[in-house]
Every structure is written in structure tokens, then in C-alpha cells.
Amino acid sequence: MIGTSGKGLVCISLKDNFHANVYDASHSYENVKVSDIIEDAEGNFWVVSPSRGLDQFPALFEWMTLSGQQIRDSIQAVLYASNSYLWFATKEGLFRTLLDSSGIDQIEKIKLNKGRKEPMITSIYEDQRNNIWICSFDEGVFFVRRDKKEVLQIRQNDGLANDNVLSVNGDAQNVWIATLGGVTRCNIQNAVERKEDMFLENFTAENGLHSYYIYQ
């Protein structure tokens, strides 16, 4: 973050090819003389100027607009992945876009059910190996490997507790999947190349859970 004397602020990312963002008159930073900039422990910048006082970048909430014409419905699930991709789902399917300082928001649609109706996505999760897990209602779980070469679908007949999945979370060793038929634990210590590489274990009311219906 670089402050100027009347020419706004310049923000340069050292992570993604040094794309520069300029905060000037279009961001209400016209004729502002920046006197100091401090970065806090959470990575926010605090900008001091005589005319505006104290500003925070980014602000606590930042509104985003996506230019893709296919985004017409409300967003049902969202994930910001470690590689700077924003994954989000609507009734029309699963999408992702790269969020970097270039300002380019090219939206890519990820096909899960080729030739069939798009599933109702309920949750999206990234595991410790950077694979993406997409939960759906009535269609089970879709597993997208980090190389994105193949999408695996895991359903009840593959060992999932139930095809109606509401939420997913995990830790360094396991992914936990909440369904309307109990909880499924999937060990991810070894790389997953195919369905047979997944070790699935189910927990239900018979194992001591208070209900078969697990929401998260």
C-alpha cells in the first residue's frame, strides 16, 4: 500500500504478478494527502490523512459484483479457496472465478452432472489437500481433485450415510459429512484418485447420535 499527496492510494500485490489497484477520485480519494499507513495483525491497512481522518482497507464488508451473465439466481453456498479461487453455487449450478488484484472476474461453470439437471448444492468445503467437496441435496457429494481433472460423485450406494447432504467440514485427517441419515467420516490422509481410495465410516442414532438428521 503506497500513499500519495493528492493522487490517491496505490495497492500492489506481491502475490499475484504485481497487479496494481489505484484508489483515486472514483473511490472518493481525490486530493487526499496520506500522512501514514499502518498494517494490523489481521492484514488490514489503516490510512491516516488530515482531510479524511482514519480509513481501513479493506473495509469490514466489501460488496462484490460479478459480470457473468449466467449469474441470475441467489447464491446458495460459497467458498474462498487457498489458491484465490472463489467457488459459489446457485440453482443453475457450480461456478468459480479467480479473485486476484488484476480485477478480471472470468467465471467458469463447473459441470457436475453431465447431461443431467444441476444438483441443489448446499455446502462447499476445501480439505487439507486442497481438494474441493461439494454437498448436494438428493445427489450426495461431489469430490473435485485439486488438479480438477475429474469429478467423483459419492452416493449412498458408495457408502455415504445418505444422499441428502447438508454440510461438510473437516480437519487434517478427516472430512465430516452431515446428512439426513447420520454423519459420514472420510479419512483423507492418503491421496484420493478414485472412489475406492476413500475410507467411509458412518455414525447414526444407533451409534449414540441424538438423531439421524444432522445439519452441521
Sequence and secondary structure as in RCSB ss.txt:
>XXXX:A:sequence
MIGTSGKGLVCISLKDNFHANVYDASHSYENVKVSDIIEDAEGNFWVVSPSRGLDQFPALFEWMTLSGQQIRDSI
QAVLYASNSYLWFATKEGLFRTLLDSSGIDQIEKIKLNKGRKEPMITSIYEDQRNNIWICSFDEGVFFVRRDKKE
VLQIRQNDGLANDNVLSVNGDAQNVWIATLGGVTRCNIQNAVERKEDMFLENFTAENGLHSYYIYQ
>XXXX:A:secstr
 EE BSS EEEE TTTTT EEEESGGGT TT B  EEEE TTS EEEEETTTEEEEES S        TT  S  
 EEEE TTSEEEEEETTEEEEEE STT    EEEE SSTTS   EEEEEEE TTS EEEEEESS EEEE TT S 
EEEE GGGT S SBEEEEEE SSEEEEEETTEEEEEE SS  SSGGG EEEEE GGGT S S    
